[in-house]
Amino acid sequence: MAFPRLDELKNNIKKLQPKPDSVEQAVYDLLINTAIDKIINDVVAFTNLPAAELPPVLDTTILLKLSGWFTDAGVFMTANDRHTGAVTSVKEGDTQINYGNPQNALQSLGSVSFIDNDFKSFLSRYRRIRGWKYD
């Protein structure tokens, strides 16, 4: 992917979503890289712009979308925080509660759609018509 501000985006998301001690560095890097690739590919597919031509004004929105997903999914929660949120399922008989974790988040990342209606409205300003010459 030829996204020109990729390193800056990675550094910023790592500041907003620091690696907890309980998560291996390789898993942490894989999740960060995969989530960034996914959202950029989603934006590229919606706007019909090459990744290299995505305007810098989208970077903040992309960063906030990613950070929100990591938080909502409970991906990088500490062991203490896991018991206060990001419950993924509750079973009544014999009481079973499952909390979000990096492995589940990676599996669910393929079905996540970062392009919700609000983001579509924002991205529509930058959308190109396929087959049109913009030279």
Salt bridges, closest charged atoms under 4 A:
ASP29 OD1 - LYS14 NZ 3.42
ASP42 OD2 - LYS38 NZ 2.98
GLU53 OE1 - ARG128 NH2 2.92
ASP59 OD2 - ARG5 NE 2.42
ASP116 OD2 - LYS65 NZ 2.65
